[in-house]
Amino acid sequence: MRFLVDENVSHRICPALVAAGHEAVHVNEIGLDTMPSADLAALILAALSPELDEFLEAGAIATLTPDRVRVRPLPLRPVGTAST
């Protein structure tokens, strides 16, 4: 199996995956997700909107890139389970 390990996961996991017979590369090794903090903050602030806030409050995840915002709902609770 091939893994692209996200920046939220330690790069130290890659050797263990490779040793187990998988392909694994960390995003920092290939130059992804290297946006400076100030640029990242500006991207997040530019994406904030009442509409995005509603999606996130309803249990979604947002992926931000300089040219788009992608929102996907997450199944936070099994279907038919009442919240308490």
N, C-alpha and C positions, 0 to 999 in steps of 0.2 A: 504494500500500500504506500502511496505517496502522501507526505504531510508537508504542509506549509504552516509552520508554527508562528502564531500571531505574537505581536510584541507584548501582549499581556501574559505570555507564558515564557518562562525562563529559557534562554538559549541552551541551557545545560541539559534539557530533555532530548535534544537532537541526537547526541551520541548514543544514548540508550535505545532510541528508536532504530538507529542505523545498526547497532549491534544485534538487534532482534530481527534484522533482515529487511527493514523498511527503508524507504528513501525519506529523508527529513532535512529540511532547510529552514532556518529562521529568517523572518522577513528582513531583519537588519543585515544579514549576510548578502542579500541581493538588492539592497538599497531601497527597500520599501519602508514606509512609515517613518521617514527621517525628517519630518516637518519640524521646523523650529517651534518652540513653545508659543512664542508670540503669534506666529501664523496659525497655529492650531487653535489658540484662543479666539482669534479673529474669525476663523471658520465656524467654530461653535456658536459664537455670538451672532454671526450673520444668519445662521440656520434657525435660531430660536424664533418661534412664532406661536401665537395662541393655538393654531392648528396642530403644530408639532407637539406642543404641551399636552393637548387632548389625547393624541395617540399614545404618548409615553405614559400618561396617567392611566390609560386603559390597558396598559401592559404590552407595549410594543418595544422594539429595539430599532434604533436609527443608525444608519451607516452614512457618514458624511464624507464627501469628497469635494474638492474645489468646484466641481461643476454640477453636483446634484446631491439630493438628500433621498435616501431610500429607507422606507419605513416598513417593517414587517411585524405583524402581531405575534406574540409569544403565547403559547398555551401555559399560562401560569398555574392554572387549576385544571384538573380533569373535568371534562364536559359533564354537566349534571351535578357538580359539587357546588353547594351553596356557600357563599362567603359568610364569615362570621364576624 
